[in-house]
Amino acid sequence: MKFQITAMAVLAGFVFSLNAADSFKPYVKKPDNNGVHLNAHGAGVMHHDGKYYLYGEHKIAGRAGNKAHVGVHCYSSEDLYNWKDEGIALKVVEKEGHDIEKGCIIERPKVIYNEMNDNFVMWFHLELKGQGYSAARTGLAVSDNPTGEFEYIRSFRPNAGQWPIHFPKKWQKPISEKKFNKLKEESDWDYWLTLLEKGIVLRRDFKEGQMSRDMTVFVDDNGKAYHIHSSEDNSTLHISELTDDYQDFTGRYTRARPGGYNEAPALCKYEGSYYLIASGCSGWAPNTARSFRASNIMGEWKALGNPCKGKNPHNDIGSIKTFGGQSTYILPVEGKRNAFIAMFDVWRPSNQIDSRYMWLPAKIKDNEIVVEWQTEWDLSYFEE
Ligand code: GAL
């Protein structure tokens, strides 16, 4: 019996190595070491001790998959092509009223390694069960191991009682929800947009903390970490500095592209400049990606336009709708210069477990980030 099991395991390993992937095929189903399509949506990747760790939303079949029923799934890889299932890194909780109760919404989890505490810090977008997308919180979990299990710590709206840097003194006046609603009702769209740019939502949320929906985290060369999220009713991105243990906000933050309606932020750095890719706000439906550059992460962020080039032959969708997808992360390839993988999700809200991934090569050319469609590619792309 024991011999049979060992023989089977050896055979399975052999079959797997015969099937080992040596290229990326964006949009095509992506099997893990068990042959199961990766279940890590809205993902982020961390490189640690020679391995890449992928974390993403675990989805279930059908419409129910739009809520969190399982948690955050983790995979590991040494070559970026082949991924080993490492199980659920953060589990939803079966207790009624718990922040991460089964049936809540957990999106876009991102993990970073904290050197000071030698631990792993996960941030994610959290919506409380039964409240749609109104909670707009960021959630925190930590673990001593990259694969977890992560311990849930807390969730909140960040930067309560703090004005962002570069926010003019004359605008620094909190406004009540009642006054906010009245103003909104009375304004036409153009006027409302000027109020948005001047921080009307920021002022409404000043006391209770700023909204935090689509998000990512970024660790700079000097070890400082930043939490980047859609705030102010999704109209404005906030870039916030994290404390040295990466488990809290320092209160220093900036508004990037006020009134720009940017979501799905993904960030990288090359030769001292920061590059940001984002989407517009159209829910699960694709729209045109946009990119920005800054020489200081706290801004100014200059608009660069659509970073995508080419067409996805699987769905016939070109760069105008991001090949059918939405950005989630930009991964620097270890050991290579000017080599990034721009990661996108192709959402299927009626059956998210079948949502696809598009991992495409990204390079900085003439101070712009360029993401070129490739039907099949490998890391030698970066040697050209
Ligand atoms: C998208 C967002 C997704 C998810 C979705 C819900 O705009 O990027 O992460 O929140 O909306 O409709």
Residues whose N, C-alpha, C, O or C-beta is under 5 A from the ligand:
A	BS01	GAL	E107 D214 E263 A264 S282 G283 W284
